[in-house]
């Protein structure tokens, strides 16, 4: 597709105001030297006849001519921006070896220095991008001197490590899907490839599942599985979260309630907002998908226009805009979480109750690693498989505990962070505890709203503090809340073998008997952010 047609298509897709397209040219394969002598390649989109002007930088491992990336570059160029799209180290013609997340700080800062030395750059540089491209922005923004002029980041975070091992459990599905796409860039979208990757999720040991998925070792999967144990500092240099509060770059963020990086991205927003920085965030009813990407591109166009061209007219005032699911409403707030929310305990008894219950016998189930408790939905990378799904089939299994509340007498709105305190004991001293909050409609269909997992590594009764996915969700009058507890959620998380053996090598397994305590001395509870405004 020619650049002019591609630009018009992008504007219609994003519902952007029509603009008289600025003529621009494209310079292919600029050579950008790194500090160690490696050369990275980049394309320059530049308005014809322009003098020195700001640069919008995008750094990608997926190829600078990948359709979505090229579409955004053309869209910006048509609107008068100067854009540089660079392939990161080791991919699509850039020199060196690609090691996911490891080189983006040093290479990003070297690129920034090179750009500012070019005669066509006036010294001002902004960075934009989604997912891995957004991470490359975070790898530069806290350390850039002088600071970046602006930054737009979507469905991403300043650190990815907590998303590799949420609650200490290996995020198998997302890790294998992404690593397999890296290893087979040209065939990653074929049905055969997707089917083979799904089948490989059952392969043991997990550390060699890449062989089953793509027929050869894939470095990212090997690194994630090899460094999954507590106390491993392998990823420390890729974690930029400690530098977030000092970042002065005006920043806009987009994420979705079903995105795997939501928790970490909200922490980035909160850190910037608490430090008094110029920051905004939009949270929609999306996952890590095309809808969130479209919202990210739309958001970043207005932010760049404001901070590079001085056009503030389209900037909203509220730092937080979020979608209240099942209410079909967008709400604006001054902070996250909204101050109008009230932390409210929901107790696990014979049913779910709002008042502290009297003593109830422990609930029990047995988890079998050879027949791991499956899961549906949630924040997954696979299109069409994540998000909110019918949980009825899983709730009928005998390796789960299901507790349901009474029908609601009025709508119940939750906006904010969700967590659980569960008192549990495992028979082996090793196991996972998965907690899911569901919405049961008038027909008895149970759909997931939020969940979390924690890896247990000690014997005896454990007070398990489980961080669950944040949400903004309306439970409608007449619906019921449901909590499901299980020993896993496979293949979203790698199975716990019950032996304490490192995840990468584990093959042998033991069945794990789990007790969930719910007496006065051990009040197992889900903590809900009830919004009463």
RODO-2510 file (C-alpha; in nm, 4 decimals, decimal comma):
residues 533
     n   res          X          Y          Z
     1     x     0,0000     0,0000     0,0000
     2     x     0,1362     0,3417    -0,0999
     3     x     0,2161     0,5871     0,1797
     4     x    -0,0683     0,8262     0,0940
     5     x    -0,3293     0,5479     0,0934
     6     x    -0,1822     0,3977     0,4098
     7     x    -0,2036     0,7350     0,5841
     8     x    -0,5682     0,7903     0,4864
     9     x    -0,6517     0,4385     0,6005
    10     x    -0,4858     0,5039     0,9389
    11     x    -0,6768     0,8280     0,9881
    12     x    -1,0096     0,6588     0,9173
    13     x    -0,9184     0,3661     1,1403
    14     x    -0,8328     0,5941     1,4322
    15     x    -1,1159     0,8407     1,3600
    16     x    -0,8695     1,1272     1,3566
    17     x    -0,9675     1,4675     1,2162
    18     x    -0,8910     1,4974     0,8468
    19     x    -0,5725     1,6823     0,7700
    20     x    -0,4153     1,8184     0,4555
    21     x    -0,1291     1,5719     0,4245
    22     x     0,2177     1,7201     0,4520
    23     x     0,4507     1,5943     0,1754
    24     x     0,7295     1,3811     0,3161
    25     x     1,0108     1,1549     0,2042
    26     x     1,1570     0,8365     0,3489
    27     x     1,5289     0,7676     0,3878
    28     x     1,5873     0,3940     0,4321
    29     x     1,8484     0,2161     0,6419
    30     x     2,0264     0,4966     0,8205
    31     x     2,3240     0,3479     1,0057
    32     x     2,3316     0,4361     1,3753
    33     x     2,6524     0,3366     1,5628
    34     x     2,6382     0,2009     1,9168
    35     x     2,9033     0,2418     2,1875
    36     x     3,0469    -0,1075     2,1236
    37     x     3,0754    -0,0586     1,7471
    38     x     2,7549    -0,2423     1,6558
    39     x     2,5467    -0,0599     1,3926
    40     x     2,1659    -0,0453     1,4058
    41     x     1,9502     0,0447     1,1068
    42     x     1,6652     0,2959     1,0987
    43     x     1,4248     0,4630     0,8552
    44     x     1,3682     0,8395     0,8590
    45     x     1,0290     0,9898     0,7647
    46     x     1,0854     1,3626     0,7086
    47     x     0,8683     1,6513     0,5799
    48     x     1,0069     1,7748     0,2487
    49     x     1,1929     2,1037     0,2673
    50     x     1,1922     2,1208     0,6466
    51     x     1,4779     2,2577     0,8520
    52     x     1,5901     2,1174     1,1888
    53     x     1,2881     1,9914     1,3846
    54     x     1,1944     1,7471     1,6624
    55     x     1,2240     1,3710     1,6148
    56     x     0,9671     1,1095     1,7163
    57     x     1,1632     0,7892     1,7848
    58     x     1,0274     0,4353     1,7785
    59     x     1,2526     0,1368     1,8511
    60     x     1,1225    -0,2101     1,7605
    61     x     1,2266    -0,5783     1,7561
    62     x     0,9532    -0,6604     1,5020
    63     x     1,0966    -0,4836     1,1990
    64     x     1,0689    -0,1184     1,1013
    65     x     0,8554    -0,2064     0,8006
    66     x     0,6106    -0,4214     0,9945
    67     x     0,2629    -0,3021     0,8826
    68     x     0,1341    -0,1560     1,2113
    69     x     0,4610     0,0262     1,2797
    70     x     0,4883     0,1611     0,9274
    71     x     0,1229     0,2697     0,9439
    72     x     0,1899     0,4783     1,2543
    73     x     0,5058     0,6299     1,1087
    74     x     0,3210     0,7322     0,7913
    75     x     0,0312     0,8691     0,9946
    76     x     0,2658     1,0925     1,1948
    77     x     0,4627     1,1985     0,8882
    78     x     0,1404     1,3040     0,7095
    79     x     0,0677     1,5274     1,0071
    80     x     0,4019     1,7024     0,9838
    81     x     0,6094     1,5067     1,2338
    82     x     0,9632     1,3826     1,1711
    83     x     0,9826     1,0117     1,2606
    84     x     1,2720     0,7690     1,3051
    85     x     1,1913     0,3971     1,3256
    86     x     1,4845     0,1838     1,4364
    87     x     1,5322    -0,1923     1,4500
    88     x     1,6805    -0,2861     1,7855
    89     x     2,0005    -0,4859     1,8175
    90     x     2,0153    -0,8195     1,6398
    91     x     1,6962    -0,8039     1,4292
    92     x     1,6080    -0,7262     1,0671
    93     x     1,9457    -0,5945     0,9578
    94     x     2,0662    -0,4366     1,2822
    95     x     2,3981    -0,5754     1,4044
    96     x     2,4723    -0,7646     1,7237
    97     x     2,2708    -1,0276     1,9080
    98     x     1,9110    -0,9728     2,0189
    99     x     1,8672    -1,0425     2,3889
   100     x     1,5207    -0,9321     2,4903
   101     x     1,5201    -0,6297     2,7263
   102     x     1,8944    -0,6391     2,8012
   103     x     2,0404    -0,3796     2,5587
   104     x     1,7620    -0,1242     2,5336
   105     x     1,9020     0,1263     2,7846
   106     x     2,2528     0,1529     2,6397
   107     x     2,1413     0,1300     2,2758
   108     x     1,8535     0,3696     2,3303
   109     x     2,0752     0,6336     2,4904
   110     x     2,3351     0,5933     2,2126
   111     x     2,0600     0,6417     1,9538
   112     x     1,9340     0,9498     2,1361
   113     x     2,2845     1,1013     2,1353
   114     x     2,3239     1,0273     1,7637
   115     x     1,9864     1,1825     1,6757
   116     x     2,0627     1,5036     1,8611
   117     x     2,3868     1,5382     1,6647
   118     x     2,2123     1,5216     1,3249
   119     x     2,1635     1,8494     1,1342
   120     x     1,7955     1,7710     1,0708
   121     x     1,7195     1,7334     1,4473
   122     x     1,6701     2,0458     1,6598
   123     x     1,7689     1,8570     1,9768
   124     x     1,4165     1,7696     2,0847
   125     x     1,3260     1,3991     2,0829
   126     x     1,0064     1,2216     2,1862
   127     x     0,9544     0,8446     2,2106
   128     x     0,6337     0,6509     2,1493
   129     x     0,5299     0,2893     2,1211
   130     x     0,3276     0,0012     2,2571
   131     x     0,4283    -0,3235     2,4275
   132     x     0,8018    -0,3871     2,3705
   133     x     0,8298    -0,0536     2,1887
   134     x     0,6927     0,1164     2,4999
   135     x     0,9502    -0,0600     2,7135
   136     x     1,2273     0,0847     2,4963
   137     x     1,0923     0,4282     2,5918
   138     x     1,1122     0,3462     2,9617
   139     x     1,4676     0,2198     2,9104
   140     x     1,5651     0,5713     2,7945
   141     x     1,3350     0,8301     2,9567
   142     x     1,4593     0,8071     3,3188
   143     x     1,8218     0,8512     3,2107
   144     x     1,8049     1,0958     2,9173
   145     x     1,9955     1,4223     2,9721
   146     x     1,8436     1,6537     2,8650
   147     x     1,5080     1,4769     2,9103
   148     x     1,2886     1,3527     2,6311
   149     x     1,0400     1,6130     2,5140
   150     x     0,7456     1,3708     2,5515
   151     x     0,6725     1,0000     2,5808
   152     x     0,3728     0,7867     2,4873
   153     x     0,3599     0,4272     2,6124
   154     x     0,0812     0,1746     2,5668
   155     x     0,0173    -0,1704     2,7144
   156     x     0,3666    -0,1778     2,8627
   157     x     0,5634    -0,1019     3,1785
   158     x     0,9013     0,0081     3,3109
   159     x     0,9748    -0,3519     3,4087
   160     x     0,8493    -0,6812     3,2715
   161     x     0,9915    -0,9198     3,5302
   162     x     0,6800    -0,9236     3,7497
   163     x     0,4824    -1,0238     3,4409
   164     x     0,7149    -1,3196     3,3757
   165     x     0,6601    -1,4574     3,7282
   166     x     0,3365    -1,3168     3,8782
   167     x     0,3088    -1,4272     4,2381
   168     x     0,6210    -1,6381     4,1859
   169     x     0,4540    -1,8646     3,9274
   170     x     0,5944    -1,8911     3,5756
   171     x     0,3619    -1,7246     3,3208
   172     x     0,3909    -2,0133     3,0764
   173     x     0,1298    -1,9255     2,8156
   174     x     0,2393    -1,5681     2,7499
   175     x     0,6096    -1,6511     2,7704
   176     x     0,5876    -1,9381     2,5225
   177     x     0,3598    -1,7490     2,2822
   178     x     0,5920    -1,4483     2,2661
   179     x     0,9200    -1,6415     2,2578
   180     x     0,7845    -1,8653     1,9826
   181     x     0,6845    -1,5626     1,7765
   182     x     1,0400    -1,4302     1,8116
   183     x     1,1788    -1,7614     1,6932
   184     x     0,9497    -1,7844     1,3876
   185     x     0,8913    -1,4265     1,2797
   186     x     0,7553    -1,5123     0,9355
   187     x     0,5202    -1,7938     1,0348
   188     x     0,4027    -1,6890     1,3799
   189     x     0,0471    -1,6105     1,2647
   190     x    -0,0222    -1,9398     1,0872
   191     x    -0,2829    -2,1770     1,2401
   192     x    -0,0276    -2,4594     1,2353
   193     x     0,2192    -2,2526     1,4389
   194     x    -0,0447    -2,1519     1,6953
   195     x    -0,1625    -2,5114     1,7339
   196     x     0,1925    -2,6371     1,7793
   197     x     0,2628    -2,3720     2,0453
   198     x    -0,0530    -2,4656     2,2364
   199     x     0,0482    -2,8309     2,2314
   200     x     0,4006    -2,7407     2,3474
   201     x     0,2582    -2,5846     2,6646
   202     x     0,2151    -2,9382     2,7998
   203     x     0,5754    -3,0342     2,7264
   204     x     0,8079    -3,1236     3,0133
   205     x     1,0461    -2,9993     3,1219
   206     x     0,9146    -2,6468     3,0656
   207     x     1,2664    -2,5191     3,0019
   208     x     1,2761    -2,7144     2,6762
   209     x     0,9226    -2,6392     2,5541
   210     x     1,0704    -2,4247     2,2755
   211     x     1,1939    -2,7433     2,1074
   212     x     0,8364    -2,8712     2,0921
   213     x     0,6990    -2,5326     1,9817
   214     x     0,9419    -2,4264     1,7091
   215     x     1,1915    -2,7126     1,6806
   216     x     1,4940    -2,5330     1,8264
   217     x     1,6069    -2,3440     2,1387
   218     x     1,4764    -1,9876     2,1765
   219     x     1,6950    -1,7677     2,4008
   220     x     1,4176    -1,5672     2,5679
   221     x     1,2270    -1,8758     2,6841
   222     x     1,5501    -2,0336     2,8075
   223     x     1,6339    -1,7205     3,0089
   224     x     1,2864    -1,6829     3,1607
   225     x     1,2599    -2,0463     3,2660
   226     x     1,6195    -2,0689     3,3908
   227     x     1,5814    -1,7642     3,6163
   228     x     1,2365    -1,8278     3,7634
   229     x     1,3462    -1,8987     4,1198
   230     x     1,3221    -1,6421     4,4051
   231     x     1,6261    -1,4249     4,4671
   232     x     1,7631    -1,4510     4,1121
   233     x     1,8940    -1,1079     4,0027
   234     x     1,9350    -1,1982     3,6353
   235     x     1,6761    -0,9404     3,5195
   236     x     1,7779    -0,6630     3,7596
   237     x     1,9402    -0,4428     3,4946
   238     x     1,6204    -0,4544     3,2836
   239     x     1,4059    -0,3175     3,5673
   240     x     1,3679     0,0608     3,5347
   241     x     1,0880     0,1040     3,7892
   242     x     1,3080     0,2585     4,0603
   243     x     1,3899     0,5466     3,8250
   244     x     1,0282     0,6211     3,7327
   245     x     0,9507     0,8853     4,0017
   246     x     1,2453     1,1023     3,8923
   247     x     1,1393     1,0929     3,5257
   248     x     1,0366     1,4459     3,4238
   249     x     0,9243     1,3669     3,0682
   250     x     0,5514     1,4404     3,0106
   251     x     0,4029     1,0935     2,9709
   252     x     0,0780     0,9537     2,8374
   253     x    -0,0268     0,5921     2,8919
   254     x    -0,2887     0,3566     2,7525
   255     x    -0,3742     0,0140     2,8883
   256     x    -0,6666    -0,2257     2,9213
   257     x    -0,8352    -0,4131     3,2029
   258     x    -0,7316    -0,7403     3,0368
   259     x    -0,3705    -0,6484     2,9579
   260     x    -0,0962    -0,8550     3,1185
   261     x     0,1082    -0,5426     3,2074
   262     x    -0,1816    -0,3555     3,3726
   263     x    -0,0640    -0,3868     3,7336
   264     x     0,2870    -0,2670     3,6610
   265     x     0,1698     0,0144     3,4327
   266     x    -0,0643     0,1462     3,7014
   267     x     0,2294     0,1500     3,9426
   268     x     0,4277     0,3539     3,6912
   269     x     0,1406     0,6002     3,6614
   270     x     0,0986     0,6248     4,0379
   271     x     0,4713     0,6855     4,0894
   272     x     0,4779     0,9668     3,8325
   273     x     0,1554     1,1225     3,9585
   274     x     0,2697     1,1146     4,3212
   275     x     0,5934     1,2874     4,2163
   276     x     0,3932     1,5697     4,0593
   277     x     0,4847     1,4840     3,6993
   278     x     0,2687     1,5568     3,3963
   279     x     0,1074     1,2217     3,3273
   280     x    -0,2234     1,0769     3,2170
   281     x    -0,3597     0,7271     3,1699
   282     x    -0,6483     0,5746     2,9763
   283     x    -0,7764     0,2294     3,0741
   284     x    -1,0235     0,0646     2,8390
   285     x    -1,2104    -0,2672     2,8065
   286     x    -0,9260    -0,4200     2,6066
   287     x    -0,6510    -0,6763     2,6311
   288     x    -0,3086    -0,6870     2,4657
   289     x    -0,4673    -0,6631     2,1236
   290     x    -0,5535    -0,4529     1,8207
   291     x    -0,8132    -0,2482     2,0102
   292     x    -0,5608    -0,1355     2,2687
   293     x    -0,3106    -0,0617     1,9905
   294     x    -0,5601     0,1627     1,8097
   295     x    -0,6374     0,3466     2,1330
   296     x    -0,2634     0,3883     2,1979
   297     x    -0,1942     0,5380     1,8538
   298     x    -0,4880     0,7795     1,8823
   299     x    -0,3728     0,8882     2,2275
   300     x    -0,0133     0,9416     2,1219
   301     x    -0,1022     1,1598     1,8217
   302     x    -0,2724     1,4165     2,0452
   303     x     0,0108     1,4040     2,3011
   304     x     0,2788     1,4650     2,0391
   305     x     0,0757     1,7472     1,8887
   306     x     0,0569     1,9125     2,2304
   307     x     0,4194     1,8726     2,3326
   308     x     0,5998     1,9124     2,0000
   309     x     0,3669     2,1590     1,8277
   310     x     0,2198     2,3409     2,1267
   311     x    -0,1400     2,2465     2,0406
   312     x    -0,2982     2,1942     2,3835
   313     x    -0,6594     2,2204     2,2672
   314     x    -0,7286     1,8467     2,2540
   315     x    -0,5728     1,7585     2,5888
   316     x    -0,8194     1,6539     2,8564
   317     x    -0,7786     1,7732     3,2124
   318     x    -0,8366     1,4549     3,4139
   319     x    -0,5216     1,2444     3,4686
   320     x    -0,7253     0,9202     3,4775
   321     x    -0,9902     0,8091     3,2294
   322     x    -1,1286     0,4591     3,2671
   323     x    -1,4072     0,2410     3,1344
   324     x    -1,6483     0,0924     3,3886
   325     x    -1,7160    -0,2517     3,2456
   326     x    -2,0781    -0,3709     3,2184
   327     x    -2,1961    -0,0138     3,2816
   328     x    -2,0817     0,1132     2,9398
   329     x    -1,9512     0,4321     3,1003
   330     x    -1,6257     0,6255     3,0777
   331     x    -1,5269     0,7982     3,4015
   332     x    -1,2675     1,0666     3,4757
   333     x    -1,0721     1,0855     3,8031
   334     x    -0,7942     1,2984     3,9453
   335     x    -0,5955     1,0019     4,0758
   336     x    -0,5616     0,6236     4,0933
   337     x    -0,7186     0,4541     4,2716
   338     x    -1,0189     0,6883     4,2934
   339     x    -1,0505     0,8324     4,6461
   340     x    -1,4234     0,7523     4,6508
   341     x    -1,3569     0,3780     4,6711
   342     x    -1,4098     0,1954     4,9990
   343     x    -1,1997    -0,1156     5,0797
   344     x    -1,4540    -0,3841     5,1618
   345     x    -1,3868    -0,7406     5,2801
   346     x    -1,5767    -1,0323     5,1276
   347     x    -1,5394    -1,3331     5,3564
   348     x    -1,5085    -1,6957     5,2518
   349     x    -1,7520    -1,9027     5,4588
   350     x    -1,9972    -2,1721     5,3486
   351     x    -2,0903    -1,9055     5,0960
   352     x    -1,9529    -1,5555     5,0368
   353     x    -2,0634    -1,3131     5,3075
   354     x    -2,0018    -0,9467     5,3873
   355     x    -1,9821    -0,9945     5,7661
   356     x    -1,7075    -1,1791     5,9522
   357     x    -1,8434    -1,5362     5,9730
   358     x    -1,8475    -1,7826     6,2587
   359     x    -1,6131    -2,0800     6,2431
   360     x    -1,6450    -2,2959     5,9329
   361     x    -1,4618    -2,6186     5,8558
   362     x    -1,1733    -2,5890     5,6093
   363     x    -1,2521    -2,6280     5,2408
   364     x    -1,0279    -2,8831     5,0671
   365     x    -0,9225    -2,9940     4,7225
   366     x    -0,6415    -3,1990     4,5688
   367     x    -0,4285    -3,0680     4,2856
   368     x    -0,2760    -3,3197     4,0447
   369     x     0,0129    -3,1857     3,8315
   370     x    -0,0499    -3,4659     3,5798
   371     x    -0,4039    -3,3328     3,5312
   372     x    -0,3512    -2,9626     3,6082
   373     x    -0,6539    -2,7447     3,6742
   374     x    -0,7213    -2,5623     3,3455
   375     x    -0,8202    -2,2019     3,3043
   376     x    -0,9960    -1,9829     3,0514
   377     x    -0,9675    -1,6135     2,9756
   378     x    -0,7709    -1,3534     3,1655
   379     x    -0,4803    -1,1388     3,0415
   380     x    -0,3468    -1,3560     2,7592
   381     x    -0,1433    -1,2705     2,4502
   382     x    -0,3459    -1,5014     2,2234
   383     x    -0,6203    -1,3084     2,0377
   384     x    -0,9674    -1,4486     2,1001
   385     x    -0,8657    -1,6525     2,4049
   386     x    -0,8193    -1,3912     2,6759
   387     x    -1,0537    -1,1530     2,8508
   388     x    -1,3808    -1,2568     3,0091
   389     x    -1,4974    -1,6149     2,9487
   390     x    -1,7523    -1,8679     3,0697
   391     x    -1,5954    -2,0512     3,3669
   392     x    -1,8755    -2,3036     3,4212
   393     x    -1,6864    -2,6069     3,2903
   394     x    -1,3887    -2,5492     3,5189
   395     x    -1,6031    -2,4799     3,8246
   396     x    -1,7547    -2,8279     3,7926
   397     x    -1,4183    -2,9983     3,8508
   398     x    -1,3464    -3,1661     4,1836
   399     x    -1,0041    -2,9994     4,2163
   400     x    -1,1513    -2,6535     4,2797
   401     x    -1,3448    -2,4853     4,5608
   402     x    -1,6354    -2,2661     4,4516
   403     x    -1,8107    -2,0248     4,6887
   404     x    -2,1030    -1,8068     4,5792
   405     x    -2,2762    -1,5098     4,7373
   406     x    -2,6432    -1,4132     4,7524
   407     x    -2,8067    -1,2223     4,4644
   408     x    -2,7193    -0,8538     4,4785
   409     x    -2,9975    -0,6196     4,5814
   410     x    -2,8433    -0,3321     4,3845
   411     x    -2,5620    -0,2711     4,1381
   412     x    -2,2151    -0,3144     4,2867
   413     x    -1,9307    -0,1126     4,1338
   414     x    -1,5665    -0,2056     4,1903
   415     x    -1,2925     0,0366     4,0863
   416     x    -0,9362    -0,0125     4,2009
   417     x    -0,6970    -0,2760     4,3273
   418     x    -0,8244    -0,6190     4,4300
   419     x    -0,6451    -0,8627     4,6578
   420     x    -0,7054    -1,1712     4,8689
   421     x    -0,5848    -1,2949     5,2067
   422     x    -0,6152    -1,6726     5,2113
   423     x    -0,5068    -1,8987     5,4958
   424     x    -0,3970    -2,2254     5,3395
   425     x    -0,1917    -2,5374     5,4012
   426     x    -0,0415    -2,7692     5,1412
   427     x     0,0392    -3,1332     5,2083
   428     x     0,3867    -3,1089     5,0510
   429     x     0,4841    -2,7551     5,1542
   430     x     0,4885    -2,6659     4,7844
   431     x     0,1988    -2,5551     4,5700
   432     x     0,0215    -2,2698     4,3966
   433     x    -0,2930    -2,0946     4,5123
   434     x    -0,5058    -1,9427     4,2374
   435     x    -0,7982    -1,7171     4,3317
   436     x    -1,0553    -1,5929     4,0802
   437     x    -1,3513    -1,3571     4,1311
   438     x    -1,6407    -1,4215     3,8943
   439     x    -1,9745    -1,2649     3,8000
   440     x    -2,2679    -1,5095     3,7942
   441     x    -2,5614    -1,3867     3,5858
   442     x    -2,9306    -1,4701     3,6149
   443     x    -2,8855    -1,7805     3,3992
   444     x    -2,6115    -1,9169     3,6239
   445     x    -2,3275    -1,8461     3,3790
   446     x    -2,0069    -1,7600     3,5674
   447     x    -1,7606    -1,5206     3,4001
   448     x    -1,4199    -1,4175     3,5324
   449     x    -1,3654    -1,0586     3,6482
   450     x    -1,0196    -1,0672     3,8101
   451     x    -0,7756    -1,3175     3,9580
   452     x    -0,4312    -1,3731     4,1035
   453     x    -0,1871    -1,6482     4,1957
   454     x     0,0770    -1,7085     4,4622
   455     x     0,3434    -1,9783     4,4833
   456     x     0,3625    -2,1386     4,8304
   457     x     0,7029    -2,2713     4,9355
   458     x     0,6686    -2,3317     5,3112
   459     x     0,4962    -2,6020     5,5177
   460     x     0,2214    -2,5385     5,7706
   461     x    -0,0595    -2,2841     5,7627
   462     x     0,0395    -1,9960     5,5365
   463     x    -0,1164    -1,6507     5,5247
   464     x    -0,1195    -1,6037     5,1471
   465     x    -0,1416    -1,2398     5,0380
   466     x    -0,2445    -1,2551     4,6739
   467     x    -0,2340    -0,9532     4,4438
   468     x    -0,5162    -0,9735     4,1911
   469     x    -0,5670    -0,7817     3,8678
   470     x    -0,7076    -0,4287     3,9171
   471     x    -1,0502    -0,3701     3,7679
   472     x    -1,3384    -0,1332     3,7103
   473     x    -1,6475    -0,3493     3,6892
   474     x    -2,0208    -0,3323     3,7611
   475     x    -2,1930    -0,6384     3,9056
   476     x    -2,5557    -0,5886     3,8078
   477     x    -2,8473    -0,6165     4,0487
   478     x    -2,9586    -0,9796     4,0735
   479     x    -2,6135    -1,1144     3,9821
   480     x    -2,4011    -1,3028     4,2347
   481     x    -2,0334    -1,2844     4,3219
   482     x    -1,8366    -1,6077     4,3080
   483     x    -1,4856    -1,6968     4,4246
   484     x    -1,3051    -1,9986     4,2837
   485     x    -0,9893    -2,1365     4,4453
   486     x    -0,7583    -2,3860     4,2778
   487     x    -0,4036    -2,5172     4,2818
   488     x    -0,3243    -2,3759     3,9405
   489     x    -0,4496    -2,2188     3,6180
   490     x    -0,2924    -2,4138     3,3340
   491     x    -0,1480    -2,3351     3,0831
   492     x    -0,1601    -1,9670     3,1723
   493     x     0,0793    -2,0575     3,4537
   494     x     0,3195    -2,3486     3,4492
   495     x     0,2025    -2,6388     3,6637
   496     x     0,3400    -2,6626     4,0154
   497     x     0,4942    -3,0095     4,0511
   498     x     0,4558    -3,0117     4,4295
   499     x     0,8221    -3,1057     4,4788
   500     x     1,0003    -2,7707     4,5037
   501     x     1,2182    -2,8599     4,2064
   502     x     1,3070    -2,5574     3,9847
   503     x     1,0411    -2,4959     3,7226
   504     x     1,2749    -2,5217     3,4242
   505     x     1,3830    -2,8815     3,4987
   506     x     1,0867    -3,0295     3,6877
   507     x     0,9379    -3,3485     3,5452
   508     x     0,8467    -3,5662     3,8436
   509     x     0,5424    -3,4553     4,0418
   510     x     0,3413    -3,5138     4,3600
   511     x    -0,0290    -3,4609     4,4178
   512     x    -0,0910    -3,1703     4,6552
   513     x    -0,3752    -3,1694     4,9056
   514     x    -0,4791    -2,8122     4,9895
   515     x    -0,6797    -2,6883     5,2888
   516     x    -0,8426    -2,3429     5,2870
   517     x    -0,9106    -2,2164     5,6390
   518     x    -1,2071    -1,9892     5,7087
   519     x    -1,2530    -1,9711     6,0853
   520     x    -1,2449    -1,6655     6,3114
   521     x    -0,8712    -1,7013     6,3637
   522     x    -0,8071    -1,7473     5,9904
   523     x    -1,0571    -1,5228     5,8076
   524     x    -0,9855    -1,5914     5,4429
   525     x    -1,0994    -1,2811     5,2564
   526     x    -1,1156    -1,1126     4,9186
   527     x    -1,0663    -0,7353     4,9479
   528     x    -1,2863    -0,5361     4,7096
   529     x    -1,2609    -0,1666     4,6134
   530     x    -1,6286    -0,0682     4,6307
   531     x    -1,7082     0,2607     4,4551
   532     x    -2,0060     0,4368     4,6107
   533     x    -2,0066     0,7631     4,4149
***
